[in-house]
Every structure is written in C-alpha cells, then in structure tokens.
Amino acid sequence: MKSKAIQGGQQELKGKRAIVTGAARRIGREVALELARAGADIAITYRNSDSDATKTVAELVGLGVRAFALQCDVTDQSSVKAMVADAKRLLGGIDILINNAGAYNTVEFEKITLEQWDDIFATNARGPFLVSQTAAKELRKSKGRIVNIGSLGGIQPWATHIHYCASKAALHMLTQAMAKALAPDVTVNCVAPGMIPMDYTTPKSQLRHFSEKTPMKRNGTAQDVAIAVRFLAGGAQFITGQVLIVDGGLGLSS
Ligand SMILES: NC(=O)c1ccc[n+]([C@@H]2O[C@H](COP(=O)([O-])OP(=O)(O)OC[C@H]3O[C@@H](n4cnc5c(N)ncnc54)[C@H](OP(=O)(O)O)[C@@H]3O)[C@@H](O)[C@H]2O)c1
C-alpha cells in the first residue's frame, strides 16, 4: 500500500479489501460504511446480529463495493480461522483488518466474577490477537493495515469497569507489540474512543453530564470513530504502534 494523502471525496481505498469485526451494527457498522465510502470491499463479521448484518451488507453494496457478512466468534480459534479463510476467498486477499468486536459491562470491583473477567479478556484482548495472528500472512503479503478499537478506558482507570479497562489496556499494548512484530510489512494502530452513546437507553442526564465535561462540548459519534479509522487504514504508512484517542478532549479534563 503506497503512502497517499486523503483528500475530500477521494476513494483512497479503492481496490483494498477489508475485514471489520463485529460490524453488523453500531460503531463497527459505521466504520464499515466509511471504508466503503473510501472505496474498499468489505467483509463484516457478526456473532448474533444476523439480520442487522444482512441490512448492513445491503447498505455497503449500495455504496458500490463488494460486501459479505461472515459469522465469527472472535474468542474461538476455529471460528476465526474459518472466517479469515472465507474473507480471503471472497475478497481475493486482505489489505485491512479492523478489530472492532468488543464487550463492555459495568460491575463493582468486589463483584467481578472469574467468568466475567475471562469473558471480557477473551473478547477484547484474545479476540484481536487471534484474528490478527490468523490474518497476518495475508496482511504481510499486501503490506496491509491493522486498526484495533481500544478505549479511553484502556488509558483512564474507571472503578466500575476494572475488567474492561484492563482488557482494553492489554489491547493497547498488543497494538504496540504487534506494530514491532509485523513491521515493516504491516502497520498496527489503535483508535481509542471516549463516550460514544449508541442507543436511546443512555439516560439524558448522563449524556448531558459527559457532553458538558467534554472540552468539545458534545458526545462522540460513530462517525467520529470511523473517520479516525479511515485515516489509519489508508495512506498513513509511517504511523505505527499509536493509540489515537477520539474523545473530544474528555480524557484531558479529569
Ligand atoms: N460505544 C462506546 O461508547 C465505546 C467507547 C469506547 C470504546 N468502544 C469500543 O468500540 C467498539 C465498538 O463499540 P460498540 O459500542 O459499537 O460495541 P458493541 O455493540 O458492544 O460490540 C460490537 C459488536 O461486537 C460483537 N461481539 C461481541 N462479542 C463478540 C465475540 N465474542 N465474537 C464476535 N463478535 C463479538 C457483537 O456482535 P453481534 O451483535 O453480531 O453479536 C457486537 O455487535 C468496541 O470494541 C468497544 O469496546 C466503544
């Protein structure tokens, strides 16, 4: 992949082939759509959201790219192997991997069970490791890009999400270590979103609290995350091992 500046409306990813995990809905869906707007063919993965996956594929195809939905549990090695093989076959290769699938829940420190600890690490840390390791050969061949979706919680300690914070911190370190292991063939970076409300269940008072606390005076959107991913998935060939925080400055203010 040659270094090339992104210009407005340019399809800088035309001919590139991308996997976006957990992209049937929410942030992953918006990332897949943004990469498609940049011209990339897309394989999205889903675990349970099969009807959303079908809708997202139709939207992607509507943007004029080739798109496929593949079922995958990122914690399961055989499922990951089958998904990567199918993506390679359907797309004809792999240039871009976006490790977006993730798990999140709120539990007080004393109440975190071993199962909750292991589950969140299996999805947020082992998952991106497994998918990246499995796709590494193809990505090296294509001089590709990996973008992991981390979290502001991997940088800031949130007392009611300790297992989540620790798993995202692990993902940030995985980003840096993989960047060295896969250089100079593949760049590996991470986008770490702050507060991105994705449904109507978040209480209005909480939305207001965070938007007021955020220097940019609003909460983030999936599009904010997708723009950062598009940048790192594209021409940024000399940027590797970085964690790009997308939080409107929220992390600066506490
Ligand atoms: N929303 C935020 O405020 C925020 C903030 C910081 C970071 N992030 C990160 O951004 C990413 C996307 O966030 P989101 O809120 O859109 O996430 P989400 O809805 O919680 O998760 C995204 C998708 O991950 C998939 N998934 C979960 N476990 C999986 C597994 N074991 N194997 C395969 N897929 C699995 C689910 O797919 P199915 O629905 O198909 O089962 C889900 O739709 C996540 O990595 C999240 O941690 C989000």
The ligand as a Gaussian input file, in Angstrom:
#p B3LYP/6-31G(d) Opt

LIG

0 1
 N      -19.716000       2.786000      22.482000
 C      -18.772000       3.376000      23.192000
 O      -19.018000       4.364000      23.909000
 C      -17.354000       2.876000      23.124000
 C      -16.381000       3.584000      23.850000
 C      -15.067000       3.145000      23.804000
 C      -14.733000       2.037000      23.051000
 N      -15.692000       1.357000      22.364000
 C      -15.269000       0.181000      21.593000
 O      -15.673000       0.323000      20.243000
 C      -16.006000      -0.949000      19.687000
 C      -17.444000      -0.907000      19.154000
 O      -18.292000      -0.389000      20.169000
 P      -19.848000      -0.637000      20.209000
 O      -20.385000       0.135000      21.350000
 O      -20.387000      -0.439000      18.850000
 O      -19.721000      -2.195000      20.597000
 P      -20.732000      -3.306000      20.959000
 O      -22.040000      -3.082000      20.319000
 O      -20.691000      -3.506000      22.433000
 O      -19.987000      -4.540000      20.262000
 C      -19.781000      -4.574000      18.874000
 C      -20.057000      -5.948000      18.357000
 O      -19.106000      -6.872000      18.888000
 C      -19.630000      -8.138000      18.590000
 N      -19.089000      -9.152000      19.522000
 C      -19.125000      -9.170000      20.866000
 N      -18.519000     -10.288000      21.324000
 C      -18.094000     -10.979000      20.228000
 C      -17.419000     -12.208000      20.023000
 N      -17.012000     -12.986000      21.050000
 N      -17.146000     -12.596000      18.749000
 C      -17.531000     -11.837000      17.720000
 N      -18.180000     -10.672000      17.827000
 C      -18.465000     -10.256000      19.081000
 C      -21.162000      -8.052000      18.690000
 O      -21.669000      -8.668000      17.520000
 P      -23.173000      -9.267000      17.394000
 O      -24.091000      -8.113000      17.691000
 O      -23.250000      -9.746000      15.997000
 O      -23.294000     -10.378000      18.394000
 C      -21.406000      -6.540000      18.737000
 O      -22.405000      -6.105000      17.853000
 C      -15.835000      -1.975000      20.823000
 O      -14.564000      -2.548000      20.727000
 C      -15.939000      -1.104000      22.069000
 O      -15.262000      -1.653000      23.186000
 C      -16.995000       1.751000      22.380000

